[in-house]
Amino acid sequence: MRNVLRELRAEQGWTQTDLAARLSVSRQTVNALEAGRYDPSLPLAFKLARLFERRIEDIFFYEE
């Protein structure tokens, strides 16, 4: 699954550590999400959407 987390995080001027703290996850989780190696749980996807004031489908894109 592709996402725009890195871009959204950069717009805010946050580091991966900053974002991880806001989400209550590890920096490694943020890194894996941004790299597309990890698909978020539904609760985490909702947290991200609320944090960035976007719809989930505006952050994550399914590629077949």
N, C-alpha and C positions, 0 to 999 in steps of 0.2 A: 504494500500500500504506500503510495506517495503522499507527502504532506508538505506544508509550507511553514512548519514550526520554526525552522532556523530563521526564515525571513521575518516572521512575526516577532520572534524574540529579539532580533537585531533592531527592528523598528522601535522597540521599547528601551533599547540600550542595556538589556539584561545579559548576563553571562548564563551559561548552562547551570551553574550553581545557584544563581538568583532564581531562575525558573524552577529548578528542583525544589527550592525552599518554599516557593509559593504553592507548589503542588503537593508538598509533603512526600516527595519521592527522591531517589538518589540522583546524583549528577549522571551516573552511568545509565540510568533509565532515560533521562532526557537525551543523552548522546545516542542511545540505541533507537529512540523514537525518531530523532532527526535523521539518522542514517537509514531509516526504513528497515532496520533489523528487528524491530519490535512493534507489534500492533497493540494499541492501548486497550485496556478494559473499557467497557462502556462508561462506568463512573469516571474514569480518568479522562476519557474523551469529552464528557460533559463538563468536567472541571476546566479543561483547556478552552472549550468553547465559551464558557462564562468568563474566564480570565481575559481572553482576547476579544470578547464581545463579538463573536462570530458564530455562525452555524457550524456544526460538526462537519457537514459536507463541504464547507468552504475551507476547512483546514486539512481534511483527509480525502484522498482521491483513490478509489479502487481501480487498479489496472489489471486487466486479465492477461 
